[in-house]
Amino acid sequence: VLDLLRASVPSSVIIESDVQDTKQVLADSAQIREMLLNLATNAVHAMNNKGVLTIRLRAASLDRVAYGRTGEIAPGEYAVMEVADTGCGMDAATVSRVFEPFFTTKAVGEGTGMGLSVVLGMVQSHGGDIQVDSAPGKGSTFRIFLPVTEESELGVAREDDRTPIS
């Protein structure tokens, strides 16, 4: 995703990344890419194509309940994906509506208002939740919590398990 973003966003956007090792999650990799691309695209728009976009991946161990968009995030182990920007930020009223289908702050023809509602649906389908921190003039941070799996083998195809397609 980082390579795709670096190739597709304007050079006036600085992309910083902090990717740390985490435990594995059971997730659809295409949906994970779509979530990150959607959040990053929104961030670039909020920065008016200039600023700093930061993408982080880290492990988190919650020892008490945290609160996300859909309710409580139970104590436990999580992989946390974070997309932060130095854009215009949002007031509390806007933050409370950003996941509503068809809600958008973009001008007519610039967005459908479906992106963040789709992200929320994908996060929920993976048993996770999302937090949003934002303030006008301070940028925004979207934090996705996905529960880690205790399974040691996730059934990922190894190189010698692949069958060539002729």
Biotite code that builds the C-alpha atoms (Angstrom):
import biotite.structure as struc

atoms = struc.array([
    struc.Atom([0.000, 0.000, 0.000], chain_id="A", res_id=1, res_name="VAL", atom_name="CA", element="C"),
    struc.Atom([2.838, 2.394, 0.819], chain_id="A", res_id=2, res_name="LEU", atom_name="CA", element="C"),
    struc.Atom([4.427, 1.842, -2.596], chain_id="A", res_id=3, res_name="ASP", atom_name="CA", element="C"),
    struc.Atom([1.098, 2.471, -4.329], chain_id="A", res_id=4, res_name="LEU", atom_name="CA", element="C"),
    struc.Atom([0.526, 5.648, -2.307], chain_id="A", res_id=5, res_name="LEU", atom_name="CA", element="C"),
    struc.Atom([4.010, 6.974, -3.004], chain_id="A", res_id=6, res_name="ARG", atom_name="CA", element="C"),
    struc.Atom([3.396, 6.483, -6.719], chain_id="A", res_id=7, res_name="ALA", atom_name="CA", element="C"),
    struc.Atom([-0.076, 8.003, -6.754], chain_id="A", res_id=8, res_name="SER", atom_name="CA", element="C"),
    struc.Atom([-0.148, 10.978, -4.373], chain_id="A", res_id=9, res_name="VAL", atom_name="CA", element="C"),
    struc.Atom([1.357, 14.342, -5.297], chain_id="A", res_id=10, res_name="PRO", atom_name="CA", element="C"),
    struc.Atom([5.003, 14.854, -4.351], chain_id="A", res_id=11, res_name="SER", atom_name="CA", element="C"),
    struc.Atom([3.835, 17.752, -2.167], chain_id="A", res_id=12, res_name="SER", atom_name="CA", element="C"),
    struc.Atom([2.488, 15.120, 0.265], chain_id="A", res_id=13, res_name="VAL", atom_name="CA", element="C"),
    struc.Atom([5.177, 13.662, 2.494], chain_id="A", res_id=14, res_name="ILE", atom_name="CA", element="C"),
    struc.Atom([4.426, 10.052, 3.388], chain_id="A", res_id=15, res_name="ILE", atom_name="CA", element="C"),
    struc.Atom([5.865, 8.817, 6.660], chain_id="A", res_id=16, res_name="GLU", atom_name="CA", element="C"),
    struc.Atom([5.521, 5.262, 7.867], chain_id="A", res_id=17, res_name="SER", atom_name="CA", element="C"),
    struc.Atom([6.148, 3.495, 11.131], chain_id="A", res_id=18, res_name="ASP", atom_name="CA", element="C"),
    struc.Atom([5.508, -0.201, 10.640], chain_id="A", res_id=19, res_name="VAL", atom_name="CA", element="C"),
    struc.Atom([6.275, -2.340, 13.656], chain_id="A", res_id=20, res_name="GLN", atom_name="CA", element="C"),
    struc.Atom([5.955, -6.082, 14.063], chain_id="A", res_id=21, res_name="ASP", atom_name="CA", element="C"),
    struc.Atom([2.581, -7.227, 15.305], chain_id="A", res_id=22, res_name="THR", atom_name="CA", element="C"),
    struc.Atom([0.942, -10.557, 15.858], chain_id="A", res_id=23, res_name="LYS", atom_name="CA", element="C"),
    struc.Atom([-1.154, -11.862, 13.006], chain_id="A", res_id=24, res_name="GLN", atom_name="CA", element="C"),
    struc.Atom([-4.796, -11.064, 12.389], chain_id="A", res_id=25, res_name="VAL", atom_name="CA", element="C"),
    struc.Atom([-7.343, -13.042, 10.411], chain_id="A", res_id=26, res_name="LEU", atom_name="CA", element="C"),
    struc.Atom([-8.159, -10.608, 7.639], chain_id="A", res_id=27, res_name="ALA", atom_name="CA", element="C"),
    struc.Atom([-8.874, -10.262, 3.959], chain_id="A", res_id=28, res_name="ASP", atom_name="CA", element="C"),
    struc.Atom([-5.736, -8.598, 2.570], chain_id="A", res_id=29, res_name="SER", atom_name="CA", element="C"),
    struc.Atom([-7.678, -6.932, -0.264], chain_id="A", res_id=30, res_name="ALA", atom_name="CA", element="C"),
    struc.Atom([-10.010, -5.322, 2.260], chain_id="A", res_id=31, res_name="GLN", atom_name="CA", element="C"),
    struc.Atom([-7.083, -4.190, 4.408], chain_id="A", res_id=32, res_name="ILE", atom_name="CA", element="C"),
    struc.Atom([-5.547, -2.519, 1.336], chain_id="A", res_id=33, res_name="ARG", atom_name="CA", element="C"),
    struc.Atom([-8.897, -0.921, 0.477], chain_id="A", res_id=34, res_name="GLU", atom_name="CA", element="C"),
    struc.Atom([-9.297, 0.426, 4.021], chain_id="A", res_id=35, res_name="MET", atom_name="CA", element="C"),
    struc.Atom([-5.838, 1.984, 4.028], chain_id="A", res_id=36, res_name="LEU", atom_name="CA", element="C"),
    struc.Atom([-6.145, 3.409, 0.514], chain_id="A", res_id=37, res_name="LEU", atom_name="CA", element="C"),
    struc.Atom([-9.534, 4.924, 1.310], chain_id="A", res_id=38, res_name="ASN", atom_name="CA", element="C"),
    struc.Atom([-8.301, 6.542, 4.518], chain_id="A", res_id=39, res_name="LEU", atom_name="CA", element="C"),
    struc.Atom([-5.142, 7.794, 2.816], chain_id="A", res_id=40, res_name="ALA", atom_name="CA", element="C"),
    struc.Atom([-7.079, 9.228, -0.133], chain_id="A", res_id=41, res_name="THR", atom_name="CA", element="C"),
    struc.Atom([-9.373, 11.104, 2.246], chain_id="A", res_id=42, res_name="ASN", atom_name="CA", element="C"),
    struc.Atom([-6.340, 12.358, 4.169], chain_id="A", res_id=43, res_name="ALA", atom_name="CA", element="C"),
    struc.Atom([-4.667, 13.689, 1.016], chain_id="A", res_id=44, res_name="VAL", atom_name="CA", element="C"),
    struc.Atom([-7.898, 15.479, 0.100], chain_id="A", res_id=45, res_name="HIS", atom_name="CA", element="C"),
    struc.Atom([-8.188, 16.966, 3.610], chain_id="A", res_id=46, res_name="ALA", atom_name="CA", element="C"),
    struc.Atom([-4.647, 18.304, 3.252], chain_id="A", res_id=47, res_name="MET", atom_name="CA", element="C"),
    struc.Atom([-5.452, 19.891, -0.106], chain_id="A", res_id=48, res_name="ASN", atom_name="CA", element="C"),
    struc.Atom([-2.703, 17.750, -1.676], chain_id="A", res_id=49, res_name="ASN", atom_name="CA", element="C"),
    struc.Atom([0.075, 19.037, 0.605], chain_id="A", res_id=50, res_name="LYS", atom_name="CA", element="C"),
    struc.Atom([1.178, 18.075, 4.079], chain_id="A", res_id=51, res_name="GLY", atom_name="CA", element="C"),
    struc.Atom([2.270, 14.975, 5.968], chain_id="A", res_id=52, res_name="VAL", atom_name="CA", element="C"),
    struc.Atom([0.468, 11.647, 5.744], chain_id="A", res_id=53, res_name="LEU", atom_name="CA", element="C"),
    struc.Atom([1.546, 9.161, 8.393], chain_id="A", res_id=54, res_name="THR", atom_name="CA", element="C"),
    struc.Atom([0.729, 5.465, 8.304], chain_id="A", res_id=55, res_name="ILE", atom_name="CA", element="C"),
    struc.Atom([1.515, 3.352, 11.346], chain_id="A", res_id=56, res_name="ARG", atom_name="CA", element="C"),
    struc.Atom([1.139, -0.307, 12.219], chain_id="A", res_id=57, res_name="LEU", atom_name="CA", element="C"),
    struc.Atom([1.750, -1.363, 15.784], chain_id="A", res_id=58, res_name="ARG", atom_name="CA", element="C"),
    struc.Atom([0.741, -3.875, 18.403], chain_id="A", res_id=59, res_name="ALA", atom_name="CA", element="C"),
    struc.Atom([-1.493, -2.785, 21.257], chain_id="A", res_id=60, res_name="ALA", atom_name="CA", element="C"),
    struc.Atom([-2.397, -4.572, 24.431], chain_id="A", res_id=61, res_name="SER", atom_name="CA", element="C"),
    struc.Atom([-5.503, -3.103, 26.020], chain_id="A", res_id=62, res_name="LEU", atom_name="CA", element="C"),
    struc.Atom([-5.810, -3.809, 29.728], chain_id="A", res_id=63, res_name="ASP", atom_name="CA", element="C"),
    struc.Atom([-9.129, -2.006, 30.003], chain_id="A", res_id=64, res_name="ARG", atom_name="CA", element="C"),
    struc.Atom([-12.064, -1.194, 27.766], chain_id="A", res_id=65, res_name="VAL", atom_name="CA", element="C"),
    struc.Atom([-11.472, 1.467, 25.111], chain_id="A", res_id=66, res_name="ALA", atom_name="CA", element="C"),
    struc.Atom([-14.170, 3.062, 23.013], chain_id="A", res_id=67, res_name="TYR", atom_name="CA", element="C"),
    struc.Atom([-14.479, 2.938, 19.264], chain_id="A", res_id=68, res_name="GLY", atom_name="CA", element="C"),
    struc.Atom([-17.055, 3.972, 16.725], chain_id="A", res_id=69, res_name="ARG", atom_name="CA", element="C"),
    struc.Atom([-19.319, 0.987, 17.364], chain_id="A", res_id=70, res_name="THR", atom_name="CA", element="C"),
    struc.Atom([-18.917, 0.703, 21.122], chain_id="A", res_id=71, res_name="GLY", atom_name="CA", element="C"),
    struc.Atom([-16.504, -0.945, 23.485], chain_id="A", res_id=72, res_name="GLU", atom_name="CA", element="C"),
    struc.Atom([-13.176, -2.365, 22.401], chain_id="A", res_id=73, res_name="ILE", atom_name="CA", element="C"),
    struc.Atom([-12.609, -5.242, 24.812], chain_id="A", res_id=74, res_name="ALA", atom_name="CA", element="C"),
    struc.Atom([-9.338, -5.703, 26.647], chain_id="A", res_id=75, res_name="PRO", atom_name="CA", element="C"),
    struc.Atom([-6.938, -7.875, 24.665], chain_id="A", res_id=76, res_name="GLY", atom_name="CA", element="C"),
    struc.Atom([-4.292, -7.941, 21.963], chain_id="A", res_id=77, res_name="GLU", atom_name="CA", element="C"),
    struc.Atom([-4.748, -5.919, 18.770], chain_id="A", res_id=78, res_name="TYR", atom_name="CA", element="C"),
    struc.Atom([-2.959, -4.908, 15.622], chain_id="A", res_id=79, res_name="ALA", atom_name="CA", element="C"),
    struc.Atom([-3.551, -1.183, 15.206], chain_id="A", res_id=80, res_name="VAL", atom_name="CA", element="C"),
    struc.Atom([-3.405, 0.515, 11.822], chain_id="A", res_id=81, res_name="MET", atom_name="CA", element="C"),
    struc.Atom([-3.322, 4.284, 11.988], chain_id="A", res_id=82, res_name="GLU", atom_name="CA", element="C"),
    struc.Atom([-3.679, 6.880, 9.241], chain_id="A", res_id=83, res_name="VAL", atom_name="CA", element="C"),
    struc.Atom([-2.957, 10.460, 10.315], chain_id="A", res_id=84, res_name="ALA", atom_name="CA", element="C"),
    struc.Atom([-2.834, 13.702, 8.371], chain_id="A", res_id=85, res_name="ASP", atom_name="CA", element="C"),
    struc.Atom([-1.933, 17.337, 8.875], chain_id="A", res_id=86, res_name="THR", atom_name="CA", element="C"),
    struc.Atom([-5.064, 18.512, 7.085], chain_id="A", res_id=87, res_name="GLY", atom_name="CA", element="C"),
    struc.Atom([-7.900, 20.819, 7.990], chain_id="A", res_id=88, res_name="CYS", atom_name="CA", element="C"),
    struc.Atom([-9.337, 18.532, 10.664], chain_id="A", res_id=89, res_name="GLY", atom_name="CA", element="C"),
    struc.Atom([-12.988, 18.173, 11.623], chain_id="A", res_id=90, res_name="MET", atom_name="CA", element="C"),
    struc.Atom([-15.223, 19.536, 14.334], chain_id="A", res_id=91, res_name="ASP", atom_name="CA", element="C"),
    struc.Atom([-17.089, 17.184, 16.684], chain_id="A", res_id=92, res_name="ALA", atom_name="CA", element="C"),
    struc.Atom([-20.331, 17.405, 14.680], chain_id="A", res_id=93, res_name="ALA", atom_name="CA", element="C"),
    struc.Atom([-18.553, 16.284, 11.516], chain_id="A", res_id=94, res_name="THR", atom_name="CA", element="C"),
    struc.Atom([-16.658, 13.491, 13.302], chain_id="A", res_id=95, res_name="VAL", atom_name="CA", element="C"),
    struc.Atom([-19.976, 12.167, 14.643], chain_id="A", res_id=96, res_name="SER", atom_name="CA", element="C"),
    struc.Atom([-21.276, 11.781, 11.058], chain_id="A", res_id=97, res_name="ARG", atom_name="CA", element="C"),
    struc.Atom([-18.245, 10.705, 9.004], chain_id="A", res_id=98, res_name="VAL", atom_name="CA", element="C"),
    struc.Atom([-19.263, 7.040, 8.859], chain_id="A", res_id=99, res_name="PHE", atom_name="CA", element="C"),
    struc.Atom([-22.835, 7.734, 7.716], chain_id="A", res_id=100, res_name="GLU", atom_name="CA", element="C"),
    struc.Atom([-23.491, 6.521, 4.178], chain_id="A", res_id=101, res_name="PRO", atom_name="CA", element="C"),
    struc.Atom([-23.607, 9.418, 1.673], chain_id="A", res_id=102, res_name="PHE", atom_name="CA", element="C"),
    struc.Atom([-22.279, 11.962, 4.179], chain_id="A", res_id=103, res_name="PHE", atom_name="CA", element="C"),
    struc.Atom([-19.451, 13.980, 2.669], chain_id="A", res_id=104, res_name="THR", atom_name="CA", element="C"),
    struc.Atom([-17.701, 17.265, 3.239], chain_id="A", res_id=105, res_name="THR", atom_name="CA", element="C"),
    struc.Atom([-16.424, 17.260, -0.338], chain_id="A", res_id=106, res_name="LYS", atom_name="CA", element="C"),
    struc.Atom([-17.856, 19.412, -3.099], chain_id="A", res_id=107, res_name="ALA", atom_name="CA", element="C"),
    struc.Atom([-20.459, 17.944, -5.462], chain_id="A", res_id=108, res_name="VAL", atom_name="CA", element="C"),
    struc.Atom([-18.771, 15.549, -7.866], chain_id="A", res_id=109, res_name="GLY", atom_name="CA", element="C"),
    struc.Atom([-15.680, 15.042, -5.684], chain_id="A", res_id=110, res_name="GLU", atom_name="CA", element="C"),
    struc.Atom([-16.911, 12.170, -3.543], chain_id="A", res_id=111, res_name="GLY", atom_name="CA", element="C"),
    struc.Atom([-19.850, 9.890, -2.894], chain_id="A", res_id=112, res_name="THR", atom_name="CA", element="C"),
    struc.Atom([-19.786, 9.862, 0.887], chain_id="A", res_id=113, res_name="GLY", atom_name="CA", element="C"),
    struc.Atom([-19.538, 6.076, 0.870], chain_id="A", res_id=114, res_name="MET", atom_name="CA", element="C"),
    struc.Atom([-15.825, 5.584, 1.583], chain_id="A", res_id=115, res_name="GLY", atom_name="CA", element="C"),
    struc.Atom([-15.789, 5.756, 5.358], chain_id="A", res_id=116, res_name="LEU", atom_name="CA", element="C"),
    struc.Atom([-19.032, 3.795, 5.728], chain_id="A", res_id=117, res_name="SER", atom_name="CA", element="C"),
    struc.Atom([-17.424, 1.042, 3.627], chain_id="A", res_id=118, res_name="VAL", atom_name="CA", element="C"),
    struc.Atom([-14.285, 1.197, 5.792], chain_id="A", res_id=119, res_name="VAL", atom_name="CA", element="C"),
    struc.Atom([-16.406, 0.863, 8.930], chain_id="A", res_id=120, res_name="LEU", atom_name="CA", element="C"),
    struc.Atom([-18.238, -2.145, 7.478], chain_id="A", res_id=121, res_name="GLY", atom_name="CA", element="C"),
    struc.Atom([-14.966, -3.871, 6.631], chain_id="A", res_id=122, res_name="MET", atom_name="CA", element="C"),
    struc.Atom([-13.516, -3.149, 10.074], chain_id="A", res_id=123, res_name="VAL", atom_name="CA", element="C"),
    struc.Atom([-16.626, -4.604, 11.717], chain_id="A", res_id=124, res_name="GLN", atom_name="CA", element="C"),
    struc.Atom([-16.549, -7.672, 9.459], chain_id="A", res_id=125, res_name="SER", atom_name="CA", element="C"),
    struc.Atom([-13.076, -8.381, 10.845], chain_id="A", res_id=126, res_name="HIS", atom_name="CA", element="C"),
    struc.Atom([-14.280, -8.095, 14.458], chain_id="A", res_id=127, res_name="GLY", atom_name="CA", element="C"),
    struc.Atom([-12.541, -4.765, 14.943], chain_id="A", res_id=128, res_name="GLY", atom_name="CA", element="C"),
    struc.Atom([-13.406, -1.160, 15.619], chain_id="A", res_id=129, res_name="ASP", atom_name="CA", element="C"),
    struc.Atom([-12.174, 2.280, 14.658], chain_id="A", res_id=130, res_name="ILE", atom_name="CA", element="C"),
    struc.Atom([-11.434, 5.494, 16.520], chain_id="A", res_id=131, res_name="GLN", atom_name="CA", element="C"),
    struc.Atom([-11.243, 9.016, 15.124], chain_id="A", res_id=132, res_name="VAL", atom_name="CA", element="C"),
    struc.Atom([-9.364, 11.918, 16.672], chain_id="A", res_id=133, res_name="ASP", atom_name="CA", element="C"),
    struc.Atom([-9.692, 15.274, 14.959], chain_id="A", res_id=134, res_name="SER", atom_name="CA", element="C"),
    struc.Atom([-10.014, 18.967, 15.585], chain_id="A", res_id=135, res_name="ALA", atom_name="CA", element="C"),
    struc.Atom([-10.303, 21.917, 13.218], chain_id="A", res_id=136, res_name="PRO", atom_name="CA", element="C"),
    struc.Atom([-6.847, 22.989, 12.078], chain_id="A", res_id=137, res_name="GLY", atom_name="CA", element="C"),
    struc.Atom([-5.199, 20.022, 13.807], chain_id="A", res_id=138, res_name="LYS", atom_name="CA", element="C"),
    struc.Atom([-5.607, 17.224, 11.253], chain_id="A", res_id=139, res_name="GLY", atom_name="CA", element="C"),
    struc.Atom([-7.207, 13.838, 11.763], chain_id="A", res_id=140, res_name="SER", atom_name="CA", element="C"),
    struc.Atom([-6.152, 10.395, 12.938], chain_id="A", res_id=141, res_name="THR", atom_name="CA", element="C"),
    struc.Atom([-8.098, 7.237, 12.144], chain_id="A", res_id=142, res_name="PHE", atom_name="CA", element="C"),
    struc.Atom([-7.095, 4.232, 14.246], chain_id="A", res_id=143, res_name="ARG", atom_name="CA", element="C"),
    struc.Atom([-8.284, 0.720, 13.277], chain_id="A", res_id=144, res_name="ILE", atom_name="CA", element="C"),
    struc.Atom([-8.139, -1.984, 15.958], chain_id="A", res_id=145, res_name="PHE", atom_name="CA", element="C"),
    struc.Atom([-8.129, -5.578, 14.667], chain_id="A", res_id=146, res_name="LEU", atom_name="CA", element="C"),
    struc.Atom([-8.014, -8.464, 17.151], chain_id="A", res_id=147, res_name="PRO", atom_name="CA", element="C"),
    struc.Atom([-4.962, -10.700, 16.821], chain_id="A", res_id=148, res_name="VAL", atom_name="CA", element="C"),
    struc.Atom([-5.311, -14.403, 16.333], chain_id="A", res_id=149, res_name="THR", atom_name="CA", element="C"),
    struc.Atom([-3.815, -17.015, 18.602], chain_id="A", res_id=150, res_name="GLU", atom_name="CA", element="C"),
    struc.Atom([-3.482, -19.489, 15.718], chain_id="A", res_id=151, res_name="GLU", atom_name="CA", element="C"),
    struc.Atom([0.086, -20.326, 14.783], chain_id="A", res_id=152, res_name="SER", atom_name="CA", element="C"),
    struc.Atom([-0.752, -21.496, 11.252], chain_id="A", res_id=153, res_name="GLU", atom_name="CA", element="C"),
    struc.Atom([-3.208, -19.388, 9.298], chain_id="A", res_id=154, res_name="LEU", atom_name="CA", element="C"),
    struc.Atom([-3.223, -21.628, 6.260], chain_id="A", res_id=155, res_name="GLY", atom_name="CA", element="C"),
    struc.Atom([-1.229, -19.156, 4.204], chain_id="A", res_id=156, res_name="VAL", atom_name="CA", element="C"),
    struc.Atom([0.047, -20.759, 1.033], chain_id="A", res_id=157, res_name="ALA", atom_name="CA", element="C"),
    struc.Atom([3.761, -21.407, 1.107], chain_id="A", res_id=158, res_name="ARG", atom_name="CA", element="C"),
    struc.Atom([5.864, -21.050, -2.027], chain_id="A", res_id=159, res_name="GLU", atom_name="CA", element="C"),
    struc.Atom([6.051, -24.837, -2.531], chain_id="A", res_id=160, res_name="ASP", atom_name="CA", element="C"),
    struc.Atom([2.253, -25.178, -2.127], chain_id="A", res_id=161, res_name="ASP", atom_name="CA", element="C"),
    struc.Atom([1.444, -22.999, -5.129], chain_id="A", res_id=162, res_name="ARG", atom_name="CA", element="C"),
    struc.Atom([0.356, -24.544, -8.384], chain_id="A", res_id=163, res_name="THR", atom_name="CA", element="C"),
    struc.Atom([1.544, -22.716, -11.494], chain_id="A", res_id=164, res_name="PRO", atom_name="CA", element="C"),
    struc.Atom([-1.184, -21.633, -13.883], chain_id="A", res_id=165, res_name="ILE", atom_name="CA", element="C"),
    struc.Atom([-0.397, -22.399, -17.520], chain_id="A", res_id=166, res_name="SER", atom_name="CA", element="C"),
])
